[in-house]
């Protein structure tokens, strides 16, 4: 609820502080990049220290604090935009710290029921908050006529989340690694770090290309208001709809993954390819369709792709693998957000065409990785 509520209105909020489309693209793209690239550090730390719970709780605490603090940015005058950008980037840093550890715990918990289903259910439950948070933000913006009170209100679910984590930590003794490894033990590189297989890097490359094509919702939110398609209060409602699409796609793709194995991931580039052309169109219908596809693709990326990472990499190196995998996505998110912000105004057709071509190219490393996974 907290961070998705913030992301749903980040574009219009930054614009209200004086940001251009390029600035919105850079800040939101850099935020996603930080949330992903810094996992290169967080993953190995988690593998080395086995402090999965501590890193998870710290990461969630950063989100619970930084998002409500955005409420003070409009009162800071010329400093407001810089402070808001810094808080958004710090919140994404918290995401980077917790994610590898959280994914390791989830992979262990889901081992007994099927990783596709486990990650799919997790994503669907995550999307409940992702749906509710933007709706709360939309209601507050509609009533107050401004954005900042919504961030202050998000302090409440942030505090509740920390209380829940504290209770869970004391009541649950969850092992970070399942007792029966699902993959061979990884080779070790000099320095003791697990050496990840080439098929893992091929898969990470394919998903990174899709991530670049998805861009960030900050650009879509900016476009919705800039083109006069919806009001500020309507942007979080659109985002909530995208999150609902993500929940459905995560559950469906997770179930399909467990039943038909890895081939379901071949759908990902096909979902991403038409997103820019639709989501940056001039009328509301195509834009909503494009954002719906964006949400569906995001649901698969944040759930089912992580199941394949767990199948490709041995338990002892999974936090490192999730960190490296996220770094691929982070670089792609930064590039995608920056390029989209730069081309949005005058070269939208070039942007849409280029991303569609990239998605076709993504099939080469994707097919290689899936073929190797079938032979595991």
Residue pairs with C-beta under 8 A, 6 or more apart in sequence:
1 129
1 130
1 132
1 133
1 136
1 154
1 157
2 63
2 64
2 67
2 129
2 133
2 154
2 157
2 158
2 161
3 63
3 67
3 91
3 95
3 133
4 129
4 130
4 133
4 134
4 239
4 243
5 67
5 133
5 134
5 136
5 137
5 150
5 154
5 236
6 67
6 70
6 88
6 91
6 133
6 137
6 151
6 154
7 28
7 217
7 218
7 239
8 133
8 134
8 137
8 138
8 217
8 221
8 235
8 236
8 239
8 240
9 134
9 137
9 141
9 147
9 150
9 221
9 232
9 235
9 236
9 239
10 24
10 27
10 28
10 88
10 217
10 218
10 221
11 24
11 28
11 217
11 218
11 219
11 220
11 221
11 222
11 225
11 235
12 147
12 221
12 222
12 225
12 232
12 235
13 70
13 84
13 147
14 23
14 24
14 27
14 28
14 81
14 84
14 85
14 218
15 24
15 222
15 225
15 226
16 74
16 147
16 232
17 73
17 74
17 80
17 81
17 84
18 80
18 81
19 27
19 81
21 219
21 222
21 226
21 341
21 344
21 345
22 338
22 341
22 342
23 81
23 341
24 218
24 219
24 222
24 341
25 215
25 216
25 218
25 219
25 337
25 338
25 339
25 340
25 341
25 342
25 344
26 337
26 338
26 341
27 85
27 88
27 89
27 218
28 88
28 216
28 217
28 218
28 219
28 337
29 215
29 216
29 218
29 333
29 334
29 335
29 336
29 337
29 338
29 340
29 341
30 89
30 334
30 337
31 88
31 89
31 91
31 92
31 216
32 92
32 216
32 329
32 330
32 333
32 334
32 337
33 330
33 331
33 333
33 334
33 337
34 89
34 92
34 93
34 96
34 330
35 92
35 93
35 95
35 96
35 99
35 326
35 330
35 333
36 96
36 326
36 327
36 328
36 329
36 330
36 331
36 333
37 96
37 326
37 327
37 330
37 331
37 334
38 93
38 96
38 97
38 330
39 96
39 99
39 100
39 322
39 323
39 324
39 325
39 326
39 327
39 330
40 323
40 324
40 326
40 327
41 96
41 323
42 55
42 96
42 97
42 98
42 99
42 100
42 101
42 319
42 323
43 100
43 319
43 320
43 321
43 322
43 323
43 324
43 326
44 193
44 319
44 320
44 323
45 51
45 55
46 52
46 55
46 100
46 101
46 104
46 319
46 323
47 194
47 316
47 317
47 318
47 319
47 320
50 176
51 101
52 101
52 102
52 104
52 105
52 176
52 319
53 101
53 105
53 169
55 97
55 98
55 100
55 101
56 98
56 101
56 102
56 105
56 165
57 98
57 162
57 165
57 166
57 169
58 94
58 97
58 98
59 94
59 95
59 96
59 97
59 98
59 99
59 101
59 102
60 94
60 98
60 161
60 162
60 165
61 94
61 162
62 90
62 91
62 93
62 94
62 97
63 91
63 94
63 95
63 158
64 155
64 158
64 159
64 161
64 162
65 158
66 87
66 88
66 90
66 91
66 94
67 87
67 91
67 151
67 154
67 155
67 158
68 151
68 152
68 154
68 155
68 158
69 87
69 151
70 84
70 87
70 88
70 148
70 151
71 148
71 149
71 151
71 152
72 83
72 148
73 80
73 81
73 83
73 84
73 87
73 148
74 80
74 146
74 147
74 148
76 83
96 326
99 322
99 326
100 319
100 320
100 322
100 323
100 326
101 176
101 319
103 306
103 318
103 319
103 322
104 176
104 177
104 318
104 319
104 322
105 174
105 176
106 118
106 119
106 122
106 306
107 115
107 118
107 119
107 178
107 306
107 310
107 315
107 318
108 174
108 175
108 176
108 177
108 178
108 315
109 118
109 174
110 117
110 118
110 119
110 122
110 307
111 118
111 178
111 180
111 182
112 178
114 254
114 258
115 257
115 258
115 307
115 310
115 311
116 253
116 254
116 255
116 256
116 257
116 258
116 304
116 307
117 254
117 255
117 258
118 254
118 307
119 250
119 254
119 303
119 304
119 306
119 307
120 250
120 251
120 252
120 253
120 254
120 255
120 257
120 303
120 304
121 251
121 254
122 303
123 246
123 247
123 250
123 251
123 254
123 299
123 302
123 303
124 247
124 248
124 250
124 251
126 247
126 302
127 243
127 244
127 246
127 247
127 250
127 299
128 247
129 157
130 240
130 243
130 246
130 247
131 240
131 243
131 244
131 247
132 240
133 154
133 157
133 236
133 240
134 236
134 237
134 239
134 240
134 243
135 236
135 237
135 240
136 150
136 153
136 154
137 147
137 150
137 154
137 236
138 233
138 234
138 235
138 236
138 237
138 240
140 149
140 150
140 153
141 147
141 150
141 232
141 233
141 236
142 233
144 150
147 232
177 315
177 316
177 318
178 315
181 314
181 315
182 310
182 311
182 314
182 315
183 311
183 312
183 313
183 314
183 315
183 376
184 314
185 314
185 316
186 194
186 195
186 196
186 197
186 313
186 314
186 316
186 317
187 194
187 195
188 194
188 195
189 195
193 320
194 313
194 314
194 316
194 317
194 320
194 321
196 313
196 317
196 320
196 321
196 324
197 312
197 313
197 372
199 312
199 368
199 369
199 372
199 373
200 309
200 312
200 313
200 321
200 324
200 325
200 369
202 365
202 366
202 368
202 369
202 372
203 305
203 308
203 309
203 312
203 365
203 366
203 369
203 370
203 373
204 324
204 325
204 328
204 329
205 328
205 362
205 365
206 268
206 269
206 362
206 363
206 364
206 365
206 366
206 369
207 268
207 301
207 305
207 325
207 328
207 329
208 328
208 329
208 331
208 332
209 269
209 332
209 358
209 359
209 361
209 362
210 268
210 269
210 272
210 297
210 301
210 359
210 362
211 301
211 328
211 329
211 332
211 333
211 336
212 332
212 333
212 335
212 336
212 339
212 355
212 358
213 269
213 272
213 273
213 275
213 276
213 336
213 355
213 358
213 359
214 272
214 275
214 294
214 297
214 298
214 301
214 336
215 275
215 276
215 336
215 337
215 340
216 333
216 336
216 337
216 340
217 239
217 242
217 291
217 294
218 337
219 280
219 337
219 340
219 341
219 344
220 238
220 279
220 280
220 287
220 290
220 291
220 294
221 235
221 238
221 239
222 344
223 229
223 279
223 280
223 287
223 344
224 230
224 234
224 235
224 238
224 287
225 231
225 232
225 235
227 282
227 287
229 283
229 284
229 287
230 237
230 238
230 284
238 288
238 291
239 291
241 288
241 291
241 292
241 295
242 291
242 292
242 294
242 295
242 298
243 295
244 295
245 292
245 293
245 295
245 296
245 299
246 295
246 296
246 298
246 299
246 302
247 299
248 296
248 299
249 295
249 296
249 297
249 299
249 300
250 299
250 300
250 302
250 303
250 304
253 264
253 265
253 267
253 299
253 300
253 303
253 304
254 303
254 304
254 307
256 264
257 264
257 265
257 304
257 307
257 308
261 373
261 374
262 308
262 311
262 370
262 373
262 374
263 370
264 304
265 300
265 304
265 305
265 308
265 366
265 370
266 363
266 366
266 367
266 370
267 300
268 297
268 300
268 301
268 305
268 362
268 366
269 359
269 360
269 362
269 363
269 366
270 359
271 293
271 296
271 297
271 300
272 293
272 297
272 355
272 359
273 355
273 356
273 359
273 360
274 290
274 293
274 356
275 290
275 293
275 294
275 297
275 355
276 290
276 340
276 348
276 351
276 352
276 355
276 356
277 290
277 352
277 356
278 286
278 287
278 289
278 290
278 291
278 293
279 286
279 287
279 290
279 291
279 293
279 294
280 287
280 290
280 344
280 348
280 351
280 352
281 287
281 290
301 329
306 322
308 369
308 373
309 318
309 321
309 322
309 325
310 318
311 373
311 376
312 321
312 369
312 372
312 373
312 376
313 321
339 351
340 351
343 350
343 351
344 351
